Amino acid sequence: MIEILIVLAIVLSLALIVLVTIQPRQNQLFSMDATSNIGKPSYWQSNTLVKVLTLLVSLALFVLLLTFMVITINKKKNFRYSPFVIGLKFFFLLSIFFW
């Protein structure tokens, strides 16, 4: 069960990295963004599918990691980090870094 969650988390992390990297970079002028884009849905109008998929994958990864944490803590009271957990945390932090 835990191995399946680990593999799923690694796949979701890699998918999140790919989805974030294929999104186009947007130029930001912070003096203009504060006033010109208020109330405009312009962010979601370009590349809507990629942005929605990124949001869904990141939420799924978050819920999966919370579930994995609860299962692991309930299963082992004297918890030591296994190589799988270290790898899982590495992929999660890597996906956050590339976000």
C-alpha positions in Angstrom: 0.0 0.0 0.0 2.7 2.5 1.0 4.8 1.5 -2.0 1.9 2.3 -4.3 1.5 5.7 -2.6 5.2 6.4 -3.0 5.2 5.5 -6.7 2.0 7.7 -7.3 3.6 10.6 -5.4 6.8 10.4 -7.6 4.7 10.3 -10.7 2.6 13.3 -9.6 5.8 15.2 -8.7 7.3 14.6 -12.1 4.0 15.5 -13.8 3.9 18.7 -11.8 7.5 19.6 -12.8 6.7 19.0 -16.4 3.4 21.0 -16.3 5.1 24.0 -14.6 8.1 24.0 -17.0 5.9 24.0 -20.1 3.9 27.0 -19.0 5.1 30.2 -20.8 6.8 32.8 -18.7 4.9 36.1 -18.4 6.6 39.5 -18.2 5.6 41.3 -15.0 5.7 44.9 -14.4 4.8 45.2 -10.7 3.9 48.8 -10.9 1.3 48.1 -13.7 0.0 44.7 -12.4 -1.3 46.1 -9.2 -3.8 48.4 -11.0 -4.3 47.2 -14.5 -5.3 43.5 -13.9 -7.8 43.9 -11.0 -10.9 42.0 -11.7 -9.7 40.7 -15.1 -9.6 37.0 -15.8 -6.7 37.3 -18.2 -4.5 34.8 -16.3 -6.9 31.9 -17.1 -7.6 32.8 -20.7 -4.2 31.7 -22.1 -3.2 28.0 -21.7 -6.3 27.2 -19.7 -5.9 23.4 -19.9 -2.3 23.4 -18.7 -3.0 25.8 -15.8 -6.0 23.8 -14.7 -4.0 20.5 -14.9 -1.2 22.1 -12.9 -3.7 23.2 -10.2 -5.3 19.7 -10.1 -2.0 17.8 -10.0 -0.6 20.0 -7.2 -3.8 19.6 -5.2 -3.7 15.8 -5.7 -0.1 15.7 -4.7 -0.8 17.7 -1.6 -3.7 15.4 -0.6 -1.6 12.3 -1.3 1.3 13.5 0.8 -1.0 14.3 3.7 -2.6 10.9 3.4 0.8 9.2 3.2 1.9 11.2 6.4 -1.2 10.1 8.3 -0.8 6.5 7.3 2.9 6.4 8.1 2.5 8.1 11.5 -0.4 5.8 12.5 1.5 2.7 11.3 4.8 3.4 13.1 5.0 5.3 16.3 8.8 5.1 16.3 9.2 6.5 12.8 12.6 6.5 11.0 13.0 7.9 7.6 13.3 5.2 5.0 15.0 5.8 1.6 11.6 5.9 0.0 10.4 8.7 2.3 13.6 10.7 1.7 13.1 10.2 -2.1 9.5 11.3 -1.8 10.4 14.4 0.1 13.1 15.2 -2.5 10.7 15.0 -5.4 8.2 17.1 -3.6 10.7 19.8 -2.7 12.0 19.6 -6.3 8.5 20.2 -7.7 8.1 23.2 -5.3 11.4 24.6 -6.4 10.5 24.4 -10.1 7.1 25.9 -9.5 
